[in-house]
């Protein structure tokens, strides 16, 4: 059951209340009650904002770490395959290990 209370509002605030209450098909009392509930919700959310942000940040970090691990494993497998191809090609072309080492050094400098 609603309880009657007396409140004082300045003229501008009362005009805003009446305007928006009418636009949303609400009585003054309904509009003021909704406004108070919204304001209290905002205050409560503000109390927990840091918690929500840190929880979200934690989930982002966890997701990122999982993604980085997956990418790293994929790159490692790719590097092993490339190295095997290089070894096969160097043997087929009879390229001495010393020359391959020079090619490797030059490739590192180029990259």
Jmol script that loads the backbone (N, CA, C; Angstrom):
load data "model"
ATOM      1  N   UNK A   1       0.846  -1.177   0.000  1.00  0.00           N
ATOM      2  CA  UNK A   1       0.000   0.000   0.000  1.00  0.00           C
ATOM      3  C   UNK A   1       0.889   1.236   0.000  1.00  0.00           C
ATOM      4  N   UNK A   2       0.533   2.203  -0.815  1.00  0.00           N
ATOM      5  CA  UNK A   2       1.295   3.443  -0.917  1.00  0.00           C
ATOM      6  C   UNK A   2       1.022   4.313   0.304  1.00  0.00           C
ATOM      7  N   UNK A   3       2.051   5.009   0.716  1.00  0.00           N
ATOM      8  CA  UNK A   3       1.925   5.909   1.861  1.00  0.00           C
ATOM      9  C   UNK A   3       2.070   7.337   1.379  1.00  0.00           C
ATOM     10  N   UNK A   4       1.201   8.199   1.827  1.00  0.00           N
ATOM     11  CA  UNK A   4       1.256   9.596   1.417  1.00  0.00           C
ATOM     12  C   UNK A   4       2.310  10.320   2.241  1.00  0.00           C
ATOM     13  N   UNK A   5       3.096  11.144   1.504  1.00  0.00           N
ATOM     14  CA  UNK A   5       4.096  11.980   2.167  1.00  0.00           C
ATOM     15  C   UNK A   5       4.059  13.357   1.512  1.00  0.00           C
ATOM     16  N   UNK A   6       4.600  14.320   2.182  1.00  0.00           N
ATOM     17  CA  UNK A   6       4.690  15.654   1.597  1.00  0.00           C
ATOM     18  C   UNK A   6       6.132  15.930   1.216  1.00  0.00           C
ATOM     19  N   UNK A   7       6.346  16.400   0.000  1.00  0.00           N
ATOM     20  CA  UNK A   7       7.692  16.771  -0.426  1.00  0.00           C
ATOM     21  C   UNK A   7       7.637  18.159  -1.055  1.00  0.00           C
ATOM     22  N   UNK A   8       8.769  18.824  -1.082  1.00  0.00           N
ATOM     23  CA  UNK A   8       8.856  20.131  -1.719  1.00  0.00           C
ATOM     24  C   UNK A   8       9.816  20.045  -2.885  1.00  0.00           C
ATOM     25  N   UNK A   9       9.383  20.537  -4.035  1.00  0.00           N
ATOM     26  CA  UNK A   9      10.222  20.576  -5.229  1.00  0.00           C
ATOM     27  C   UNK A   9      10.247  21.998  -5.754  1.00  0.00           C
ATOM     28  N   UNK A  10      11.379  22.408  -6.283  1.00  0.00           N
ATOM     29  CA  UNK A  10      11.404  23.726  -6.914  1.00  0.00           C
ATOM     30  C   UNK A  10      10.567  23.663  -8.189  1.00  0.00           C
ATOM     31  N   UNK A  11      10.196  24.843  -8.694  1.00  0.00           N
ATOM     32  CA  UNK A  11       9.277  24.928  -9.829  1.00  0.00           C
ATOM     33  C   UNK A  11       9.817  24.187 -11.055  1.00  0.00           C
ATOM     34  N   UNK A  12      11.094  24.362 -11.358  1.00  0.00           N
ATOM     35  CA  UNK A  12      11.695  23.725 -12.542  1.00  0.00           C
ATOM     36  C   UNK A  12      11.653  22.204 -12.436  1.00  0.00           C
ATOM     37  N   UNK A  13      11.980  21.654 -11.269  1.00  0.00           N
ATOM     38  CA  UNK A  13      11.968  20.204 -11.076  1.00  0.00           C
ATOM     39  C   UNK A  13      10.548  19.663 -11.177  1.00  0.00           C
ATOM     40  N   UNK A  14       9.593  20.388 -10.620  1.00  0.00           N
ATOM     41  CA  UNK A  14       8.192  19.960 -10.706  1.00  0.00           C
ATOM     42  C   UNK A  14       7.710  19.968 -12.154  1.00  0.00           C
ATOM     43  N   UNK A  15       8.122  20.964 -12.928  1.00  0.00           N
ATOM     44  CA  UNK A  15       7.739  21.015 -14.346  1.00  0.00           C
ATOM     45  C   UNK A  15       8.340  19.831 -15.109  1.00  0.00           C
ATOM     46  N   UNK A  16       9.588  19.513 -14.829  1.00  0.00           N
ATOM     47  CA  UNK A  16      10.221  18.346 -15.457  1.00  0.00           C
ATOM     48  C   UNK A  16       9.470  17.068 -15.096  1.00  0.00           C
ATOM     49  N   UNK A  17       9.136  16.947 -13.824  1.00  0.00           N
ATOM     50  CA  UNK A  17       8.410  15.768 -13.344  1.00  0.00           C
ATOM     51  C   UNK A  17       7.082  15.633 -14.083  1.00  0.00           C
ATOM     52  N   UNK A  18       6.339  16.690 -14.150  1.00  0.00           N
ATOM     53  CA  UNK A  18       5.025  16.648 -14.808  1.00  0.00           C
ATOM     54  C   UNK A  18       5.172  16.361 -16.307  1.00  0.00           C
ATOM     55  N   UNK A  19       6.150  16.988 -16.941  1.00  0.00           N
ATOM     56  CA  UNK A  19       6.352  16.790 -18.377  1.00  0.00           C
ATOM     57  C   UNK A  19       6.646  15.321 -18.686  1.00  0.00           C
ATOM     58  N   UNK A  20       7.640  14.742 -17.990  1.00  0.00           N
ATOM     59  CA  UNK A  20       8.033  13.366 -18.285  1.00  0.00           C
ATOM     60  C   UNK A  20       7.009  12.348 -17.792  1.00  0.00           C
ATOM     61  N   UNK A  21       6.327  12.655 -16.718  1.00  0.00           N
ATOM     62  CA  UNK A  21       5.268  11.755 -16.242  1.00  0.00           C
ATOM     63  C   UNK A  21       4.165  11.679 -17.297  1.00  0.00           C
ATOM     64  N   UNK A  22       3.794  12.819 -17.860  1.00  0.00           N
ATOM     65  CA  UNK A  22       2.736  12.847 -18.889  1.00  0.00           C
ATOM     66  C   UNK A  22       3.201  12.120 -20.153  1.00  0.00           C
ATOM     67  N   UNK A  23       4.459  12.347 -20.552  1.00  0.00           N
ATOM     68  CA  UNK A  23       4.980  11.702 -21.760  1.00  0.00           C
ATOM     69  C   UNK A  23       5.010  10.179 -21.634  1.00  0.00           C
ATOM     70  N   UNK A  24       5.133   9.702 -20.401  1.00  0.00           N
ATOM     71  CA  UNK A  24       5.236   8.258 -20.184  1.00  0.00           C
ATOM     72  C   UNK A  24       3.986   7.686 -19.520  1.00  0.00           C
ATOM     73  N   UNK A  25       2.912   8.443 -19.600  1.00  0.00           N
ATOM     74  CA  UNK A  25       1.597   8.010 -19.075  1.00  0.00           C
ATOM     75  C   UNK A  25       1.694   7.524 -17.633  1.00  0.00           C
ATOM     76  N   UNK A  26       2.281   8.336 -16.824  1.00  0.00           N
ATOM     77  CA  UNK A  26       2.392   8.011 -15.400  1.00  0.00           C
ATOM     78  C   UNK A  26       1.885   9.185 -14.572  1.00  0.00           C
ATOM     79  N   UNK A  27       1.496   8.852 -13.364  1.00  0.00           N
ATOM     80  CA  UNK A  27       1.134   9.926 -12.443  1.00  0.00           C
ATOM     81  C   UNK A  27       2.422  10.510 -11.864  1.00  0.00           C
ATOM     82  N   UNK A  28       2.290  11.664 -11.233  1.00  0.00           N
ATOM     83  CA  UNK A  28       3.442  12.269 -10.556  1.00  0.00           C
ATOM     84  C   UNK A  28       4.055  11.278  -9.562  1.00  0.00           C
ATOM     85  N   UNK A  29       3.206  10.661  -8.778  1.00  0.00           N
ATOM     86  CA  UNK A  29       3.682   9.742  -7.739  1.00  0.00           C
ATOM     87  C   UNK A  29       4.433   8.558  -8.352  1.00  0.00           C
ATOM     88  N   UNK A  30       3.869   7.997  -9.426  1.00  0.00           N
ATOM     89  CA  UNK A  30       4.531   6.872 -10.092  1.00  0.00           C
ATOM     90  C   UNK A  30       5.890   7.298 -10.665  1.00  0.00           C
ATOM     91  N   UNK A  31       5.906   8.498 -11.267  1.00  0.00           N
ATOM     92  CA  UNK A  31       7.153   8.984 -11.865  1.00  0.00           C
ATOM     93  C   UNK A  31       8.218   9.216 -10.790  1.00  0.00           C
ATOM     94  N   UNK A  32       7.840   9.848  -9.709  1.00  0.00           N
ATOM     95  CA  UNK A  32       8.794  10.122  -8.623  1.00  0.00           C
ATOM     96  C   UNK A  32       9.270   8.813  -7.997  1.00  0.00           C
ATOM     97  N   UNK A  33       8.372   7.857  -7.801  1.00  0.00           N
ATOM     98  CA  UNK A  33       8.767   6.561  -7.233  1.00  0.00           C
ATOM     99  C   UNK A  33       9.761   5.860  -8.159  1.00  0.00           C
ATOM    100  N   UNK A  34       9.511   5.870  -9.474  1.00  0.00           N
ATOM    101  CA  UNK A  34      10.417   5.240 -10.437  1.00  0.00           C
ATOM    102  C   UNK A  34      11.765   5.954 -10.443  1.00  0.00           C
ATOM    103  N   UNK A  35      11.729   7.285 -10.362  1.00  0.00           N
ATOM    104  CA  UNK A  35      12.967   8.066 -10.354  1.00  0.00           C
ATOM    105  C   UNK A  35      13.806   7.737  -9.115  1.00  0.00           C
ATOM    106  N   UNK A  36      13.169   7.603  -7.982  1.00  0.00           N
ATOM    107  CA  UNK A  36      13.890   7.258  -6.744  1.00  0.00           C
ATOM    108  C   UNK A  36      14.491   5.859  -6.870  1.00  0.00           C
ATOM    109  N   UNK A  37      13.709   4.910  -7.372  1.00  0.00           N
ATOM    110  CA  UNK A  37      14.226   3.543  -7.536  1.00  0.00           C
ATOM    111  C   UNK A  37      15.418   3.516  -8.486  1.00  0.00           C
ATOM    112  N   UNK A  38      15.325   4.266  -9.587  1.00  0.00           N
ATOM    113  CA  UNK A  38      16.432   4.331 -10.547  1.00  0.00           C
ATOM    114  C   UNK A  38      17.667   4.945  -9.893  1.00  0.00           C
ATOM    115  N   UNK A  39      17.482   6.017  -9.157  1.00  0.00           N
ATOM    116  CA  UNK A  39      18.606   6.683  -8.500  1.00  0.00           C
ATOM    117  C   UNK A  39      19.274   5.762  -7.479  1.00  0.00           C
ATOM    118  N   UNK A  40      18.476   5.060  -6.703  1.00  0.00           N
ATOM    119  CA  UNK A  40      19.027   4.122  -5.716  1.00  0.00           C
ATOM    120  C   UNK A  40      19.785   2.986  -6.420  1.00  0.00           C
ATOM    121  N   UNK A  41      19.231   2.499  -7.524  1.00  0.00           N
ATOM    122  CA  UNK A  41      19.924   1.453  -8.295  1.00  0.00           C
ATOM    123  C   UNK A  41      21.277   1.950  -8.786  1.00  0.00           C
ATOM    124  N   UNK A  42      21.313   3.181  -9.287  1.00  0.00           N
ATOM    125  CA  UNK A  42      22.574   3.766  -9.754  1.00  0.00           C
ATOM    126  C   UNK A  42      23.587   3.875  -8.610  1.00  0.00           C
ATOM    127  N   UNK A  43      23.100   4.283  -7.435  1.00  0.00           N
ATOM    128  CA  UNK A  43      23.998   4.379  -6.278  1.00  0.00           C
ATOM    129  C   UNK A  43      24.561   3.007  -5.900  1.00  0.00           C
ATOM    130  N   UNK A  44      23.700   2.001  -5.903  1.00  0.00           N
ATOM    131  CA  UNK A  44      24.136   0.646  -5.563  1.00  0.00           C
ATOM    132  C   UNK A  44      25.127   0.113  -6.592  1.00  0.00           C
ATOM    133  N   UNK A  45      24.834   0.366  -7.856  1.00  0.00           N
ATOM    134  CA  UNK A  45      25.747  -0.067  -8.910  1.00  0.00           C
ATOM    135  C   UNK A  45      27.093   0.621  -8.753  1.00  0.00           C
ATOM    136  N   UNK A  46      27.071   1.898  -8.404  1.00  0.00           N
ATOM    137  CA  UNK A  46      28.310   2.648  -8.180  1.00  0.00           C
ATOM    138  C   UNK A  46      29.164   2.031  -7.086  1.00  0.00           C
ATOM    139  N   UNK A  47      28.513   1.498  -6.058  1.00  0.00           N
ATOM    140  CA  UNK A  47      29.251   0.839  -4.969  1.00  0.00           C
ATOM    141  C   UNK A  47      29.983  -0.394  -5.472  1.00  0.00           C
ATOM    142  N   UNK A  48      29.383  -1.070  -6.443  1.00  0.00           N
ATOM    143  CA  UNK A  48      29.929  -2.336  -6.934  1.00  0.00           C
ATOM    144  C   UNK A  48      30.661  -2.192  -8.259  1.00  0.00           C
ATOM    145  N   UNK A  49      30.767  -0.951  -8.759  1.00  0.00           N
ATOM    146  CA  UNK A  49      31.362  -0.729 -10.072  1.00  0.00           C
ATOM    147  C   UNK A  49      32.776  -1.294 -10.146  1.00  0.00           C
ATOM    148  N   UNK A  50      33.601  -1.033  -9.152  1.00  0.00           N
ATOM    149  CA  UNK A  50      34.974  -1.532  -9.180  1.00  0.00           C
ATOM    150  C   UNK A  50      35.003  -3.058  -9.203  1.00  0.00           C
ATOM    151  N   UNK A  51      34.072  -3.675  -8.498  1.00  0.00           N
ATOM    152  CA  UNK A  51      33.986  -5.138  -8.492  1.00  0.00           C
ATOM    153  C   UNK A  51      33.644  -5.644  -9.888  1.00  0.00           C
ATOM    154  N   UNK A  52      32.652  -5.014 -10.513  1.00  0.00           N
ATOM    155  CA  UNK A  52      32.225  -5.438 -11.847  1.00  0.00           C
ATOM    156  C   UNK A  52      33.358  -5.243 -12.839  1.00  0.00           C
ATOM    157  N   UNK A  53      34.019  -4.103 -12.779  1.00  0.00           N
ATOM    158  CA  UNK A  53      35.111  -3.814 -13.706  1.00  0.00           C
ATOM    159  C   UNK A  53      36.247  -4.804 -13.509  1.00  0.00           C
ATOM    160  N   UNK A  54      36.614  -5.098 -12.265  1.00  0.00           N
ATOM    161  CA  UNK A  54      37.713  -6.033 -12.024  1.00  0.00           C
ATOM    162  C   UNK A  54      37.334  -7.447 -12.450  1.00  0.00           C
ATOM    163  N   UNK A  55      36.087  -7.833 -12.254  1.00  0.00           N
ATOM    164  CA  UNK A  55      35.629  -9.150 -12.712  1.00  0.00           C
ATOM    165  C   UNK A  55      35.707  -9.243 -14.233  1.00  0.00           C
ATOM    166  N   UNK A  56      35.247  -8.202 -14.904  1.00  0.00           N
ATOM    167  CA  UNK A  56      35.287  -8.170 -16.362  1.00  0.00           C
ATOM    168  C   UNK A  56      36.729  -8.199 -16.856  1.00  0.00           C
ATOM    169  N   UNK A  57      37.580  -7.397 -16.233  1.00  0.00           N
ATOM    170  CA  UNK A  57      38.992  -7.374 -16.620  1.00  0.00           C
ATOM    171  C   UNK A  57      39.627  -8.745 -16.426  1.00  0.00           C
ATOM    172  N   UNK A  58      39.282  -9.404 -15.335  1.00  0.00           N
ATOM    173  CA  UNK A  58      39.809 -10.748 -15.077  1.00  0.00           C
ATOM    174  C   UNK A  58      39.403 -11.736 -16.153  1.00  0.00           C
ATOM    175  N   UNK A  59      38.164 -11.662 -16.570  1.00  0.00           N
ATOM    176  CA  UNK A  59      37.686 -12.561 -17.623  1.00  0.00           C
ATOM    177  C   UNK A  59      38.370 -12.268 -18.956  1.00  0.00           C
ATOM    178  N   UNK A  60      38.598 -11.002 -19.237  1.00  0.00           N
ATOM    179  CA  UNK A  60      39.297 -10.627 -20.471  1.00  0.00           C
ATOM    180  C   UNK A  60      40.722 -11.169 -20.448  1.00  0.00           C
ATOM    181  N   UNK A  61      41.395 -11.019 -19.304  1.00  0.00           N
ATOM    182  CA  UNK A  61      42.772 -11.528 -19.179  1.00  0.00           C
ATOM    183  C   UNK A  61      42.789 -13.044 -19.344  1.00  0.00           C
ATOM    184  N   UNK A  62      41.851 -13.733 -18.692  1.00  0.00           N
ATOM    185  CA  UNK A  62      41.795 -15.195 -18.816  1.00  0.00           C
ATOM    186  C   UNK A  62      41.576 -15.611 -20.266  1.00  0.00           C
ATOM    187  N   UNK A  63      40.660 -14.935 -20.937  1.00  0.00           N
ATOM    188  CA  UNK A  63      40.398 -15.240 -22.338  1.00  0.00           C
ATOM    189  C   UNK A  63      41.602 -14.944 -23.204  1.00  0.00           C
ATOM    190  N   UNK A  64      42.286 -13.847 -22.903  1.00  0.00           N
ATOM    191  CA  UNK A  64      43.476 -13.471 -23.673  1.00  0.00           C
ATOM    192  C   UNK A  64      44.589 -14.486 -23.471  1.00  0.00           C
ATOM    193  N   UNK A  65      44.791 -14.910 -22.228  1.00  0.00           N
ATOM    194  CA  UNK A  65      45.846 -15.886 -21.944  1.00  0.00           C
ATOM    195  C   UNK A  65      45.579 -17.193 -22.683  1.00  0.00           C
ATOM    196  N   UNK A  66      44.337 -17.612 -22.704  1.00  0.00           N
ATOM    197  CA  UNK A  66      43.987 -18.844 -23.407  1.00  0.00           C
ATOM    198  C   UNK A  66      44.250 -18.681 -24.901  1.00  0.00           C
ATOM    199  N   UNK A  67      43.893 -17.521 -25.444  1.00  0.00           N
ATOM    200  CA  UNK A  67      44.130 -17.254 -26.855  1.00  0.00           C
ATOM    201  C   UNK A  67      45.604 -17.210 -27.196  1.00  0.00           C
ATOM    202  N   UNK A  68      46.384 -16.584 -26.331  1.00  0.00           N
ATOM    203  CA  UNK A  68      47.834 -16.491 -26.559  1.00  0.00           C
ATOM    204  C   UNK A  68      48.451 -17.881 -26.522  1.00  0.00           C
ATOM    205  N   UNK A  69      48.033 -18.707 -25.581  1.00  0.00           N
ATOM    206  CA  UNK A  69      48.550 -20.073 -25.486  1.00  0.00           C
ATOM    207  C   UNK A  69      48.228 -20.854 -26.755  1.00  0.00           C
ATOM    208  N   UNK A  70      47.004 -20.731 -27.223  1.00  0.00           N
ATOM    209  CA  UNK A  70      46.583 -21.437 -28.432  1.00  0.00           C
ATOM    210  C   UNK A  70      47.394 -20.975 -29.642  1.00  0.00           C
ATOM    211  N   UNK A  71      47.575 -19.673 -29.774  1.00  0.00           N
ATOM    212  CA  UNK A  71      48.356 -19.121 -30.884  1.00  0.00           C
ATOM    213  C   UNK A  71      49.808 -19.568 -30.790  1.00  0.00           C
ATOM    214  N   UNK A  72      50.367 -19.535 -29.582  1.00  0.00           N
ATOM    215  CA  UNK A  72      51.764 -19.939 -29.389  1.00  0.00           C
ATOM    216  C   UNK A  72      51.986 -21.394 -29.793  1.00  0.00           C
ATOM    217  N   UNK A  73      51.069 -22.252 -29.403  1.00  0.00           N
ATOM    218  CA  UNK A  73      51.188 -23.667 -29.764  1.00  0.00           C
ATOM    219  C   UNK A  73      51.113 -23.843 -31.277  1.00  0.00           C
ATOM    220  N   UNK A  74      50.211 -23.114 -31.902  1.00  0.00           N
ATOM    221  CA  UNK A  74      50.079 -23.188 -33.349  1.00  0.00           C
ATOM    222  C   UNK A  74      51.337 -22.695 -34.055  1.00  0.00           C
ATOM    223  N   UNK A  75      51.894 -21.587 -33.570  1.00  0.00           N
ATOM    224  CA  UNK A  75      53.124 -21.059 -34.163  1.00  0.00           C
ATOM    225  C   UNK A  75      54.293 -22.021 -33.979  1.00  0.00           C
ATOM    226  N   UNK A  76      54.354 -22.681 -32.829  1.00  0.00           N
ATOM    227  CA  UNK A  76      55.420 -23.657 -32.588  1.00  0.00           C
ATOM    228  C   UNK A  76      55.314 -24.802 -33.594  1.00  0.00           C
ATOM    229  N   UNK A  77      54.103 -25.340 -33.760  1.00  0.00           N
ATOM    230  CA  UNK A  77      53.908 -26.428 -34.735  1.00  0.00           C
ATOM    231  C   UNK A  77      54.294 -25.984 -36.139  1.00  0.00           C
ATOM    232  N   UNK A  78      53.909 -24.767 -36.495  1.00  0.00           N
ATOM    233  CA  UNK A  78      54.239 -24.213 -37.806  1.00  0.00           C
ATOM    234  C   UNK A  78      55.759 -24.092 -37.963  1.00  0.00           C
ATOM    235  N   UNK A  79      56.436 -23.595 -36.943  1.00  0.00           N
ATOM    236  CA  UNK A  79      57.892 -23.435 -36.990  1.00  0.00           C
ATOM    237  C   UNK A  79      58.593 -24.785 -37.149  1.00  0.00           C
ATOM    238  N   UNK A  80      58.109 -25.807 -36.478  1.00  0.00           N
ATOM    239  CA  UNK A  80      58.697 -27.147 -36.604  1.00  0.00           C
ATOM    240  C   UNK A  80      58.546 -27.643 -38.045  1.00  0.00           C
ATOM    241  N   UNK A  81      57.371 -27.478 -38.613  1.00  0.00           N
ATOM    242  CA  UNK A  81      57.140 -27.914 -39.995  1.00  0.00           C
ATOM    243  C   UNK A  81      58.045 -27.157 -40.967  1.00  0.00           C
ATOM    244  N   UNK A  82      58.182 -25.858 -40.791  1.00  0.00           N
ATOM    245  CA  UNK A  82      59.043 -25.057 -41.661  1.00  0.00           C
ATOM    246  C   UNK A  82      60.497 -25.507 -41.528  1.00  0.00           C
ATOM    247  N   UNK A  83      60.923 -25.756 -40.314  1.00  0.00           N
ATOM    248  CA  UNK A  83      62.308 -26.211 -40.098  1.00  0.00           C
ATOM    249  C   UNK A  83      62.544 -27.562 -40.780  1.00  0.00           C
ATOM    250  N   UNK A  84      61.572 -28.464 -40.708  1.00  0.00           N
ATOM    251  CA  UNK A  84      61.710 -29.761 -41.381  1.00  0.00           C
ATOM    252  C   UNK A  84      61.848 -29.572 -42.893  1.00  0.00           C
ATOM    253  N   UNK A  85      61.044 -28.677 -43.456  1.00  0.00           N
ATOM    254  CA  UNK A  85      61.121 -28.414 -44.902  1.00  0.00           C
ATOM    255  C   UNK A  85      62.484 -27.837 -45.267  1.00  0.00           C
ATOM    256  N   UNK A  86      62.978 -26.925 -44.454  1.00  0.00           N
ATOM    257  CA  UNK A  86      64.295 -26.335 -44.711  1.00  0.00           C
ATOM    258  C   UNK A  86      65.382 -27.405 -44.663  1.00  0.00           C
ATOM    259  N   UNK A  87      65.301 -28.295 -43.681  1.00  0.00           N
ATOM    260  CA  UNK A  87      66.302 -29.361 -43.557  1.00  0.00           C
ATOM    261  C   UNK A  87      66.275 -30.264 -44.797  1.00  0.00           C
ATOM    262  N   UNK A  88      65.079 -30.635 -45.235  1.00  0.00           N
ATOM    263  CA  UNK A  88      64.946 -31.514 -46.409  1.00  0.00           C
ATOM    264  C   UNK A  88      65.504 -30.813 -47.649  1.00  0.00           C
ATOM    265  N   UNK A  89      65.127 -29.545 -47.833  1.00  0.00           N
ATOM    266  CA  UNK A  89      65.611 -28.809 -49.004  1.00  0.00           C
ATOM    267  C   UNK A  89      67.125 -28.630 -48.985  1.00  0.00           C
ATOM    268  N   UNK A  90      67.686 -28.353 -47.823  1.00  0.00           N
ATOM    269  CA  UNK A  90      69.148 -28.166 -47.753  1.00  0.00           C
ATOM    270  C   UNK A  90      69.871 -29.474 -48.052  1.00  0.00           C
ATOM    271  N   UNK A  91      69.324 -30.610 -47.615  1.00  0.00           N
ATOM    272  CA  UNK A  91      69.939 -31.902 -47.925  1.00  0.00           C
ATOM    273  C   UNK A  91      69.806 -32.223 -49.415  1.00  0.00           C
ATOM    274  N   UNK A  92      68.625 -31.965 -49.989  1.00  0.00           N
ATOM    275  CA  UNK A  92      68.421 -32.230 -51.417  1.00  0.00           C
ATOM    276  C   UNK A  92      69.317 -31.350 -52.289  1.00  0.00           C
ATOM    277  N   UNK A  93      69.572 -30.129 -51.840  1.00  0.00           N
ATOM    278  CA  UNK A  93      70.388 -29.204 -52.625  1.00  0.00           C
ATOM    279  C   UNK A  93      71.873 -29.315 -52.252  1.00  0.00           C
ATOM    280  N   UNK A  94      72.188 -30.241 -51.345  1.00  0.00           N
ATOM    281  CA  UNK A  94      73.576 -30.426 -50.886  1.00  0.00           C
ATOM    282  C   UNK A  94      74.207 -29.128 -50.367  1.00  0.00           C
ATOM    283  N   UNK A  95      73.445 -28.389 -49.572  1.00  0.00           N
ATOM    284  CA  UNK A  95      73.965 -27.152 -48.978  1.00  0.00           C
ATOM    285  C   UNK A  95      74.616 -27.518 -47.648  1.00  0.00           C
ATOM    286  N   UNK A  96      75.899 -27.175 -47.463  1.00  0.00           N
ATOM    287  CA  UNK A  96      76.603 -27.523 -46.226  1.00  0.00           C
ATOM    288  C   UNK A  96      75.996 -26.793 -45.015  1.00  0.00           C
ATOM    289  N   UNK A  97      76.105 -27.410 -43.846  1.00  0.00           N
ATOM    290  CA  UNK A  97      75.548 -26.805 -42.622  1.00  0.00           C
ATOM    291  C   UNK A  97      76.091 -25.395 -42.359  1.00  0.00           C
ATOM    292  N   UNK A  98      77.391 -25.144 -42.709  1.00  0.00           N
ATOM    293  CA  UNK A  98      77.965 -23.816 -42.460  1.00  0.00           C
ATOM    294  C   UNK A  98      77.238 -22.755 -43.288  1.00  0.00           C
ATOM    295  N   UNK A  99      76.924 -23.097 -44.530  1.00  0.00           N
ATOM    296  CA  UNK A  99      76.223 -22.159 -45.403  1.00  0.00           C
ATOM    297  C   UNK A  99      74.795 -21.948 -44.884  1.00  0.00           C
ATOM    298  N   UNK A 100      74.167 -23.010 -44.434  1.00  0.00           N
ATOM    299  CA  UNK A 100      72.811 -22.891 -43.868  1.00  0.00           C
ATOM    300  C   UNK A 100      72.822 -21.969 -42.658  1.00  0.00           C
ATOM    301  N   UNK A 101      73.877 -22.075 -41.859  1.00  0.00           N
ATOM    302  CA  UNK A 101      73.993 -21.208 -40.670  1.00  0.00           C
ATOM    303  C   UNK A 101      74.114 -19.749 -41.087  1.00  0.00           C
ATOM    304  N   UNK A 102      74.859 -19.487 -42.147  1.00  0.00           N
ATOM    305  CA  UNK A 102      74.982 -18.118 -42.663  1.00  0.00           C
ATOM    306  C   UNK A 102      73.629 -17.622 -43.185  1.00  0.00           C
ATOM    307  N   UNK A 103      72.902 -18.497 -43.882  1.00  0.00           N
ATOM    308  CA  UNK A 103      71.565 -18.128 -44.361  1.00  0.00           C
ATOM    309  C   UNK A 103      70.642 -17.791 -43.184  1.00  0.00           C
ATOM    310  N   UNK A 104      70.739 -18.589 -42.132  1.00  0.00           N
ATOM    311  CA  UNK A 104      69.919 -18.393 -40.935  1.00  0.00           C
ATOM    312  C   UNK A 104      70.225 -17.028 -40.305  1.00  0.00           C
ATOM    313  N   UNK A 105      71.509 -16.708 -40.179  1.00  0.00           N
ATOM    314  CA  UNK A 105      71.917 -15.426 -39.586  1.00  0.00           C
ATOM    315  C   UNK A 105      71.394 -14.269 -40.428  1.00  0.00           C
ATOM    316  N   UNK A 106      71.503 -14.401 -41.748  1.00  0.00           N
ATOM    317  CA  UNK A 106      71.032 -13.340 -42.635  1.00  0.00           C
ATOM    318  C   UNK A 106      69.512 -13.193 -42.542  1.00  0.00           C
ATOM    319  N   UNK A 107      68.812 -14.310 -42.460  1.00  0.00           N
ATOM    320  CA  UNK A 107      67.350 -14.279 -42.325  1.00  0.00           C
ATOM    321  C   UNK A 107      66.941 -13.574 -41.029  1.00  0.00           C
ATOM    322  N   UNK A 108      67.667 -13.871 -39.942  1.00  0.00           N
ATOM    323  CA  UNK A 108      67.370 -13.209 -38.661  1.00  0.00           C
ATOM    324  C   UNK A 108      67.572 -11.712 -38.761  1.00  0.00           C
ATOM    325  N   UNK A 109      68.676 -11.304 -39.421  1.00  0.00           N
ATOM    326  CA  UNK A 109      68.925  -9.868 -39.598  1.00  0.00           C
ATOM    327  C   UNK A 109      67.819  -9.224 -40.449  1.00  0.00           C
ATOM    328  N   UNK A 110      67.388  -9.908 -41.472  1.00  0.00           N
ATOM    329  CA  UNK A 110      66.364  -9.376 -42.363  1.00  0.00           C
ATOM    330  C   UNK A 110      65.008  -9.235 -41.687  1.00  0.00           C
ATOM    331  N   UNK A 111      64.726 -10.182 -40.828  1.00  0.00           N
ATOM    332  CA  UNK A 111      63.432 -10.146 -40.133  1.00  0.00           C
ATOM    333  C   UNK A 111      63.484  -9.105 -39.044  1.00  0.00           C
TER     334      UNK A 111
END
end "model"
wireframe off; spacefill off
backbone 0.3
color backbone group
